[in-house]
Amino acid sequence: MPGTEAQANGVDWARWMRALGERVLRVREFLGLSQDQLARVACVSQGAVSRLENGRGVATPLLVVAKISGALNAALSVLDQERLSPEARLIVQEGMSLSAAHAGLPGVGAAPDRTLEELLRLYHSLSEDQRRHLLSVVRSMAAALSDEAVGDAGGS
């Protein structure tokens, strides 16, 4: 029914959101991420990821969709592009253009940090137990480096 919120401007938004949700689900599963892991990386709730994937997110704010898209894009972009299917490559390209379009929003579409991407790639290659150990080491190193920076600044 044209003119309704669900089908404004000739677009069936409910169908469009279901298709988007299916794509998000396929990419998330391809990456081996749980909904909770994706939510943490995207800085959204697990419920937001679930609603989007299940096509119940017609009223999902664009910022939430952009954050999820950006997180998936970042994870896909560190993969060897030659190993991706043509569909996955297209998703990466589309994600890059979405990220670029929202570069002015805080936390969305920021320039890729290659060091962080490498750290994420290493993190995702580990088991849950190994991840806990890695985080413990990273926290200790960050604290030690922070203490060095404070010591250096105080000695200047």
Phi, psi and omega in degrees: 000103181302147179094344177278162181298324182288338181220060180276148177056030178076008180254129174276092187295327178296316178294318180299316179293323177297318179295319177297316179299319178297320179294316178301314179301312181299316181292316180300314179294322177302321180281349180076028180260145171277166176300320181296318179297315179298318180300317180296316180295322183276352182061044174230175179278156176297325178298324178296319177297314181299312180299318180296312182296328183267009176071018179261015187253037182302326181264015179297127178300145180302325180299321179294315178298318180294320179295316179295315178299317179297319179294317178295318179298317180298318180293320179290325186291341179272355177280155175293112185301332180293336181274351182275148175289162177304323179296317180295321177298319178297319178298318178298314180297317178296320179296322179295320180290326176294316179298317181295324181293335183248024184299337180278350181274138180298129177077003181234125173071022177294155179303139183296138176258106185299326179293316178295320178299318178296317178298318178296319179298315178297315180302313183289345179275354184260160174286167180302317180296317179295325179297319178299318179295316179300314180298323177298315179295316181297317178300315180298316179296318180297319178296316180296316179294322178296318177297321178297318182296320178294318178297318179294318181292325181287334183273353183280000000 
